[in-house]
Amino acid sequence: MTASRQPTVLTLVQSFFKDYLEQARGASPHTIRAYGDTLRLLFCFIAKRHGYDVSDIILKDLDMEAVRAFLNHLEAQRHNSAASRNHRLAAIRSFFKHLIRHDLSRCAQYERILALPAKRTQAAMARYVEPQDVRAILQRPDCRTVSGQRDHALLLFLYNTGARISEALNVRVKDLELSAPAQVRLLGKRRKERLCPLWRETTDTLRNLPAVRRGSPNDLLFKSQRGHALTRDGAAYILRKYVTLAAKDVPSLRRCRITPHTLRHSCATALLQAGTDVTVIRDYLGHASIATTSRYITTNLSMKRDALERFWRHSGLKPARTKPWEPKPDLQTFLSSL
């Protein structure tokens, strides 16, 4: 192979995103953005480490020591959690597997990077909001205004469908069926489609949106005030605004950080509390595995408490102390009664 045909960092990065992620794997735009962000941070770190521009990085610079130092930098300087570090490492591994396929001369160099271990993490419990607290949030938008109608429709849609925020923001008018039985088509991870039923209240609210009233099939359902696609940050801001308003009357909302994904967890938990089978909830939320859905059972304190009460009633056990406790008149008498 001549020197002019030797692979470079730029050509391999381009082929990784265009040929591999987009063409071969059909990765979602969200995955591509996440991988691109990781490699951008990695290359900026390596360039700064060597004291030159990102454009001057060569393949020899992409070694195990540099990647390990970058992972440590993520936790120490950027304050990433171990889970975030592992997500970054997964993107890096995917890139270096691509490099092995196209640059065998440095195979050993890349293999050492692939050997870097992920950190053990403890799975965090899914945070959710009780139905009465969700209702308090949904009552806050002023539906007399266009923006208030949109905000109410967005929050109600997220809670009704349990959709990921990226799924909800990609819904177009043509994905809706507002006549009975009302439903929406959602495009989830790995391009998997699913249908979710819509409540009558959700259907009535969606009919008032400008995009639905105009009837243009390709219009996005949820847009910014300027008519652009609503972003994830924009949706998070909308939710945060109404949570703050609702927290004035519902103090419990002040103690937790509520994001659009929290509404997804809240939807799943409400379905469980209503007695819905866990396999139905798996399909409703678009989970690939039943194990992902089952974690809501371990999270739901209300269901645990009800199960414990049922167990106590059926066990036939009686409390050891049949008489209610009463305070003793003095210290000596109390100690003597122990």
C-alpha positions as CSV (number, residue, x, y, z in Angstrom):
1,M,0.0,0.0,0.0
2,T,1.4,3.4,-1.0
3,A,1.8,6.2,1.5
4,S,-1.0,8.2,-0.2
5,R,-3.4,5.4,0.6
6,Q,-2.5,5.1,4.3
7,P,-5.6,5.6,6.5
8,T,-5.7,8.8,8.5
9,V,-7.7,9.8,11.6
10,L,-10.1,11.9,9.4
11,T,-10.8,9.2,6.8
12,L,-11.4,6.6,9.5
13,V,-13.7,8.9,11.5
14,Q,-15.7,9.7,8.4
15,S,-16.0,6.0,7.4
16,F,-17.0,5.1,11.0
17,F,-19.9,7.5,11.0
18,K,-21.0,7.4,7.3
19,D,-20.2,3.8,6.2
20,Y,-20.5,2.0,9.5
21,L,-23.0,3.8,11.9
22,E,-25.3,5.2,9.2
23,Q,-25.2,2.7,6.4
24,A,-24.2,-0.6,8.0
25,R,-25.9,-0.3,11.4
26,G,-28.6,2.2,10.6
27,A,-27.9,4.0,13.9
28,S,-30.4,6.6,15.1
29,P,-29.5,10.3,14.9
30,H,-29.4,10.3,18.8
31,T,-26.7,7.6,18.8
32,I,-24.7,9.3,16.1
33,R,-24.7,12.6,18.1
34,A,-23.7,10.8,21.3
35,Y,-20.8,9.0,19.6
36,G,-19.7,12.2,17.9
37,D,-19.7,14.1,21.1
38,T,-17.6,11.4,22.8
39,L,-15.0,11.4,20.0
40,R,-14.9,15.2,19.9
41,L,-14.1,15.2,23.7
42,L,-11.5,12.5,23.3
43,F,-9.7,14.2,20.4
44,C,-9.7,17.6,22.2
45,F,-8.3,16.0,25.3
46,I,-5.5,14.2,23.3
47,A,-4.6,17.4,21.4
48,K,-4.4,19.4,24.5
49,R,-2.3,16.7,26.1
50,H,0.2,16.9,23.3
51,G,0.0,20.6,22.9
52,Y,-1.2,20.8,19.3
53,D,-4.4,21.2,17.3
54,V,-7.0,18.5,16.8
55,S,-6.3,18.5,13.1
56,D,-2.7,17.4,13.9
57,I,-3.6,14.2,15.7
58,I,-2.3,11.0,14.1
59,L,-3.3,7.4,14.6
60,K,-0.2,6.8,16.7
61,D,-1.6,9.2,19.3
62,L,-4.7,7.1,19.8
63,D,-3.2,4.7,22.4
64,M,-4.3,3.0,25.5
65,E,-2.6,5.5,27.9
66,A,-4.4,8.4,26.2
67,V,-7.8,6.8,26.4
68,R,-7.3,5.7,30.0
69,A,-6.2,9.2,30.9
70,F,-9.3,10.6,29.1
71,L,-11.6,8.3,31.1
72,N,-10.0,9.4,34.4
73,H,-10.5,13.0,33.2
74,L,-14.2,12.5,32.6
75,E,-14.7,11.5,36.2
76,A,-12.2,13.8,37.9
77,Q,-12.6,17.0,35.9
78,R,-15.9,16.7,34.2
79,H,-17.5,15.0,37.2
80,N,-19.1,12.3,35.1
81,S,-20.7,9.4,36.9
82,A,-19.4,5.8,36.5
83,A,-22.4,5.1,34.3
84,S,-21.7,8.1,32.0
85,R,-18.0,7.0,31.8
86,N,-19.1,3.6,30.7
87,H,-21.4,5.0,28.0
88,R,-18.4,7.0,26.7
89,L,-16.2,3.9,26.8
90,A,-18.8,2.0,24.8
91,A,-18.7,4.6,22.0
92,I,-14.9,4.5,22.1
93,R,-14.8,0.7,21.8
94,S,-17.1,0.8,18.8
95,F,-14.8,3.3,17.1
96,F,-11.6,1.3,17.8
97,K,-13.3,-1.9,16.6
98,H,-13.8,-0.1,13.3
99,L,-10.2,1.0,13.3
100,I,-9.1,-2.7,13.7
101,R,-11.1,-3.6,10.6
102,H,-9.5,-0.9,8.5
103,D,-6.0,-0.5,10.0
104,L,-4.6,-3.9,10.8
105,S,-1.0,-2.5,11.1
106,R,-1.9,-1.0,14.5
107,C,-4.2,-3.9,15.6
108,A,-2.2,-4.5,18.8
109,Q,-2.4,-0.8,19.8
110,Y,-6.2,-0.8,19.3
111,E,-6.7,-4.2,21.1
112,R,-5.1,-2.7,24.3
113,I,-7.8,0.0,24.2
114,L,-10.6,-2.6,23.8
115,A,-9.2,-4.3,26.9
116,L,-9.9,-1.3,29.1
117,P,-12.6,-2.5,31.6
118,A,-15.9,-0.8,32.3
119,K,-16.5,0.3,35.9
120,R,-19.0,-1.6,38.0
121,T,-22.0,0.5,38.8
122,Q,-25.1,0.1,41.0
123,A,-28.3,0.4,39.1
124,A,-30.2,3.4,40.3
125,M,-33.9,3.0,41.2
126,A,-36.3,4.5,38.7
127,R,-37.7,7.7,40.0
128,Y,-41.4,8.3,39.5
129,V,-44.2,10.7,40.4
130,E,-47.5,9.6,41.9
131,P,-50.6,10.1,39.8
132,Q,-52.1,12.8,42.0
133,D,-48.8,14.8,41.7
134,V,-48.8,14.4,37.9
135,R,-52.3,15.8,37.8
136,A,-51.1,18.8,39.8
137,I,-48.4,19.4,37.2
138,L,-50.9,19.0,34.3
139,Q,-53.2,21.6,35.8
140,R,-50.6,24.4,35.6
141,P,-50.4,25.2,31.9
142,D,-52.7,28.0,30.8
143,C,-54.7,26.4,28.0
144,R,-56.2,29.7,27.0
145,T,-52.9,30.5,25.2
146,V,-51.3,28.7,22.2
147,S,-48.1,27.9,24.2
148,G,-50.1,26.7,27.2
149,Q,-52.1,24.3,24.9
150,R,-48.9,23.0,23.5
151,D,-47.3,22.5,26.9
152,H,-50.3,20.7,28.3
153,A,-50.5,18.5,25.2
154,L,-46.8,17.6,25.5
155,L,-46.9,16.7,29.2
156,L,-50.2,14.8,28.9
157,F,-48.8,12.9,25.8
158,L,-45.7,11.9,27.7
159,Y,-47.6,10.6,30.6
160,N,-50.3,8.9,28.5
161,T,-47.8,7.0,26.2
162,G,-44.7,6.6,28.4
163,A,-42.8,7.7,25.4
164,R,-39.1,8.6,25.5
165,I,-38.7,12.3,24.9
166,S,-36.9,11.7,21.6
167,E,-39.8,9.5,20.4
168,A,-42.4,12.2,21.4
169,L,-40.5,15.0,19.7
170,N,-40.3,13.0,16.5
171,V,-44.0,12.4,16.2
172,R,-45.7,13.8,13.1
173,V,-49.3,14.5,12.3
174,K,-49.4,11.4,10.0
175,D,-48.4,9.2,13.0
176,L,-51.7,10.1,14.8
177,E,-55.1,8.4,14.6
178,L,-57.5,10.6,16.5
179,S,-60.7,8.8,15.6
180,A,-61.7,5.8,17.7
181,P,-59.7,3.8,18.6
182,A,-57.3,6.7,19.1
183,Q,-53.6,5.8,18.9
184,V,-50.2,7.0,18.0
185,R,-47.3,5.3,16.2
186,L,-44.0,5.7,17.9
187,L,-40.5,5.0,16.5
188,G,-38.3,3.7,19.3
189,K,-34.8,2.4,19.7
190,R,-33.4,0.3,16.8
191,R,-36.1,1.7,14.6
192,K,-38.7,-0.5,16.3
193,E,-42.3,0.8,15.8
194,R,-45.1,0.4,18.3
195,L,-48.7,1.7,18.7
196,C,-49.9,3.3,21.9
197,P,-53.5,4.0,22.7
198,L,-54.5,7.6,23.6
199,W,-56.9,8.7,26.3
200,R,-59.9,10.8,25.2
201,E,-58.5,13.8,27.1
202,T,-55.2,13.4,25.2
203,T,-57.0,13.1,21.9
204,D,-59.1,16.3,22.5
205,T,-55.9,18.2,23.6
206,L,-54.0,17.1,20.5
207,R,-56.8,18.2,18.2
208,N,-56.2,21.8,19.3
209,L,-52.5,21.9,18.3
210,P,-51.8,24.1,15.2
211,A,-50.1,21.3,13.3
212,V,-53.2,19.0,13.7
213,R,-55.6,21.8,12.8
214,R,-53.8,22.5,9.6
215,G,-53.7,18.8,8.7
216,S,-50.3,18.8,7.1
217,P,-49.2,15.1,7.5
218,N,-45.5,15.7,7.7
219,D,-45.7,18.5,10.3
220,L,-44.0,17.8,13.7
221,L,-46.6,17.6,16.5
222,F,-44.6,19.6,19.0
223,K,-42.9,22.8,17.9
224,S,-41.2,25.8,19.5
225,Q,-43.0,29.2,19.5
226,R,-40.9,30.1,16.4
227,G,-42.2,27.1,14.6
228,H,-39.0,25.1,14.8
229,A,-38.7,21.5,16.1
230,L,-38.9,21.5,19.9
231,T,-35.6,20.3,21.4
232,R,-35.0,18.0,24.3
233,D,-33.7,20.9,26.4
234,G,-36.8,22.9,25.5
235,A,-39.1,20.0,26.6
236,A,-37.2,19.7,29.9
237,Y,-37.5,23.5,30.5
238,I,-41.3,23.3,29.9
239,L,-41.7,20.5,32.4
240,R,-39.4,22.1,35.0
241,K,-41.4,25.4,34.8
242,Y,-44.7,23.7,35.6
243,V,-43.2,21.4,38.3
244,T,-41.9,24.6,40.0
245,L,-45.4,26.1,39.9
246,A,-47.1,22.9,41.1
247,A,-44.5,22.6,44.0
248,K,-46.0,25.7,45.6
249,D,-49.1,23.6,46.5
250,V,-47.5,20.1,46.5
251,P,-44.4,20.2,48.7
252,S,-43.3,16.6,47.8
253,L,-42.4,17.9,44.3
254,R,-39.7,20.0,45.7
255,R,-37.7,17.0,46.9
256,C,-37.1,15.4,43.6
257,R,-35.7,16.2,40.2
258,I,-38.4,15.6,37.6
259,T,-37.4,15.2,33.9
260,P,-39.4,14.1,30.9
261,H,-38.0,10.5,31.5
262,T,-39.5,10.7,35.0
263,L,-42.9,10.9,33.3
264,R,-42.1,7.7,31.5
265,H,-41.2,6.0,34.8
266,S,-44.4,7.4,36.3
267,C,-46.5,6.0,33.4
268,A,-45.0,2.5,33.9
269,T,-45.6,2.6,37.7
270,A,-49.2,3.8,37.3
271,L,-49.8,0.9,34.9
272,L,-48.4,-1.6,37.5
273,Q,-50.5,-0.1,40.2
274,A,-53.6,-0.6,38.0
275,G,-52.8,-4.3,37.8
276,T,-51.5,-4.3,34.2
277,D,-49.4,-7.4,33.4
278,V,-45.7,-6.7,33.2
279,T,-45.4,-8.1,29.6
280,V,-48.0,-5.7,28.4
281,I,-46.1,-2.8,30.0
282,R,-42.9,-4.0,28.3
283,D,-44.6,-3.7,24.9
284,Y,-46.3,-0.5,25.9
285,L,-43.0,1.2,26.7
286,G,-41.0,-0.5,23.9
287,H,-38.6,-2.3,26.2
288,A,-36.4,-5.0,24.5
289,S,-36.3,-7.2,27.6
290,I,-38.8,-8.0,30.4
291,A,-35.9,-7.5,32.9
292,T,-35.9,-3.7,32.1
293,T,-39.6,-3.5,32.9
294,S,-39.4,-5.6,36.0
295,R,-37.3,-3.0,37.8
296,Y,-40.5,-0.9,38.2
297,I,-41.8,-3.6,40.5
298,T,-38.8,-3.3,42.8
299,T,-39.1,0.5,42.8
300,N,-42.8,0.8,43.7
301,L,-43.0,1.2,47.4
302,S,-46.8,1.3,47.3
303,M,-47.0,-2.2,45.8
304,K,-44.5,-3.5,48.3
305,R,-46.5,-2.1,51.2
306,D,-49.7,-3.6,49.8
307,A,-48.0,-7.0,49.4
308,L,-46.7,-6.8,52.9
309,E,-50.2,-6.0,54.2
310,R,-51.7,-8.9,52.3
311,F,-49.0,-11.3,53.6
312,W,-49.7,-10.1,57.2
313,R,-53.4,-10.7,56.9
314,H,-53.0,-14.2,55.4
315,S,-50.3,-15.3,57.7
316,G,-52.6,-15.6,60.7
317,L,-50.1,-14.0,63.0
318,K,-51.1,-11.7,65.8
319,P,-49.2,-8.9,67.3
320,A,-47.1,-9.8,70.3
321,R,-48.4,-6.8,72.3
322,T,-52.2,-7.1,72.5
323,K,-52.6,-4.1,74.8
324,P,-51.7,-0.6,73.6
325,W,-48.6,0.8,75.2
326,E,-49.1,3.5,77.8
327,P,-46.3,5.6,79.4
328,K,-45.2,4.7,83.0
329,P,-45.6,7.3,85.6
330,D,-41.9,7.3,86.6
331,L,-38.5,6.2,85.4
332,Q,-38.1,3.3,87.9
333,T,-41.4,1.8,87.1
334,F,-40.7,2.0,83.4
335,L,-37.3,0.3,83.8
336,S,-38.9,-2.4,86.0
337,S,-41.5,-3.2,83.3
338,L,-38.9,-4.0,80.6
